């Protein structure tokens, strides 16, 4: 999408007199996207919050090249010290297990057995990151956030897709005869500089 297209779409959906600049900045709209898993890493923020961050890049369609950032926390308590509900943690675990399965990683319960969320995020990043670059279908769905209407909740799901074929290239497939290139000798080296003036 060109800058002109983005500007036209923004002007159609933005009331500068009444809407917040941050309203609607929720990433990809609802839909199904063919994506590449661009990166999987443990991220820490200045606030002290950390997570497993997965970045998906859309491969085709109107949103080609756009990125979606899914940040998953396995903290068992909120900043206020309240227990995170089991269903939220279970949903996050299911998402990571499904992602691992789609990437060809055998997921094990012990990947979630660290003493704290930071170690869990690091463990999962180490297990999953080597498989980045593979493709998945990312399903994006928004639902209202009554407490903060400008920031709706985003739900993700995944499905398998065919992986792009990788080229199997040998030296014989490369242009020219690289194997027969001459090896430089001492005689081919440039002359050593001297202290004498050239004139």
TAWO-V602584 format. One record per residue. N is the residue number from 1. SS is DSSP state (@ for helix, = for strand, . for the rest). PHI is phi in degrees with one decimal (999 if undefined). BURIAL is I if it has 24 or more other ideal C-beta (glycine too) atoms within 12 Angstrom, else O. Layout:
BEGIN
((N SS PHI BURIAL) (N SS PHI BURIAL))
END
This chain:
BEGIN
((1 . 999 O) (2 . -77.6 O) (3 @ -60.7 O) (4 @ -61.8 O) (5 @ -62.9 O) (6 @ -63.8 O) (7 @ -62.9 O) (8 @ -63.2 O) (9 @ -63.7 O) (10 @ -64.8 O) (11 @ -62.9 O) (12 @ -69.7 O) (13 @ -117.8 O) (14 . -132.8 O) (15 . -103.8 O) (16 . -63.3 O) (17 . -81.0 O) (18 . -122.7 O) (19 . -90.4 O) (20 . -75.3 O) (21 . -59.9 O) (22 . -83.6 O) (23 . -64.8 O) (24 . 80.3 O) (25 . -87.0 O) (26 . -108.2 I) (27 . 82.2 I) (28 . -65.9 I) (29 . -72.7 O) (30 . -52.7 O) (31 = 157.4 O) (32 = -114.0 O) (33 = -131.4 I) (34 = -78.8 I) (35 = -131.1 I) (36 = -106.3 I) (37 = -79.2 I) (38 = -74.9 I) (39 = -154.9 I) (40 = -138.2 I) (41 = -150.9 I) (42 = -84.0 I) (43 = -116.5 I) (44 = -121.0 O) (45 . -118.8 O) (46 . -58.0 O) (47 . -69.6 O) (48 . 100.0 O) (49 . -77.6 O) (50 = -134.3 I) (51 = -160.1 I) (52 = -95.7 I) (53 = -107.0 I) (54 = -117.8 I) (55 = -109.0 I) (56 = -106.5 I) (57 = -113.3 I) (58 = -71.5 I) (59 . -96.7 I) (60 . -151.1 O) (61 . 82.7 O) (62 . -63.1 O) (63 . -106.5 I) (64 . -53.6 O) (65 . 91.1 O) (66 . -76.1 I) (67 = -114.0 O) (68 = -121.7 I) (69 = -105.2 I) (70 = -106.5 I) (71 = -113.0 I) (72 = -113.7 I) (73 . -109.6 I) (74 . -107.6 I) (75 . -65.3 I) (76 . -94.6 O) (77 = -133.4 O) (78 . -76.6 O) (79 . -58.5 O) (80 . -81.7 O) (81 . 90.9 O) (82 . -80.4 O) (83 = -68.0 O) (84 . -73.9 O) (85 . -57.8 O) (86 @ -57.5 O) (87 @ -65.0 O) (88 @ -70.6 O) (89 @ -63.5 O) (90 @ -62.5 O) (91 @ -62.7 O) (92 @ -64.6 I) (93 @ -63.1 I) (94 @ -59.6 O) (95 @ -62.0 I) (96 @ -67.6 I) (97 @ -64.0 I) (98 @ -65.9 I) (99 @ -59.1 I) (100 @ -57.6 I) (101 @ -60.0 O) (102 @ -66.5 I) (103 @ -89.0 I) (104 . 87.4 O) (105 . -104.7 I) (106 . -78.8 O) (107 . -86.0 I) (108 . -124.5 O) (109 @ -57.2 O) (110 @ -66.2 O) (111 @ -66.0 I) (112 @ -108.9 I) (113 . -98.6 O) (114 . -66.2 O) (115 . -72.4 O) (116 . -147.5 O) (117 @ -64.6 I) (118 @ -60.1 O) (119 @ -66.9 O) (120 @ -64.5 I) (121 @ -60.6 I) (122 @ -65.0 I) (123 @ -59.1 I) (124 @ -64.0 I) (125 @ -61.6 I) (126 @ -64.2 O) (127 @ -74.4 I) (128 @ -92.1 I) (129 @ -56.8 I) (130 @ -59.9 O) (131 @ -98.7 I) (132 . -60.8 I) (133 . 100.3 O) (134 . -76.7 I) (135 = -100.0 I) (136 = -145.0 I) (137 = -89.6 I) (138 = -105.3 I) (139 = -99.2 I) (140 = -118.0 I) (141 = -141.9 O) (142 = -101.4 O) (143 = -137.1 O) (144 . -62.4 O) (145 . -113.1 O) (146 . -62.1 O) (147 . -75.1 O) (148 . -143.1 O) (149 . -57.7 O) (150 . -74.4 O) (151 . -127.4 O) (152 . -65.0 O) (153 = -72.4 O) (154 = -118.0 I) (155 = -110.6 O) (156 = -120.0 I) (157 = -142.3 O) (158 = -134.4 I) (159 = -142.7 O) (160 . -76.4 O) (161 . -145.8 O) (162 . -67.4 O) (163 . -83.9 O) (164 . -63.2 O) (165 . -71.8 O) (166 . -100.9 O) (167 . -75.3 O) (168 . -103.3 O) (169 . -108.8 O) (170 . -113.7 O) (171 @ -58.1 O) (172 @ -66.0 O) (173 @ -82.4 O) (174 . -79.0 O) (175 . -68.2 O) (176 . 76.4 O) (177 . -99.3 O) (178 @ -71.5 O) (179 @ -71.9 O) (180 @ -100.7 O) (181 . -67.0 O) (182 . -68.2 O) (183 . -93.6 O) (184 . -62.5 O) (185 . -115.9 O) (186 @ -61.1 O) (187 @ -67.1 O) (188 @ -84.2 O) (189 . -71.0 O) (190 . -66.0 O) (191 . -64.8 O) (192 . -69.1 O) (193 . -69.1 O) (194 . -116.9 O) (195 . -81.1 O) (196 . -74.3 O) (197 . -70.1 O) (198 . -71.1 O) (199 . -136.3 O))
END
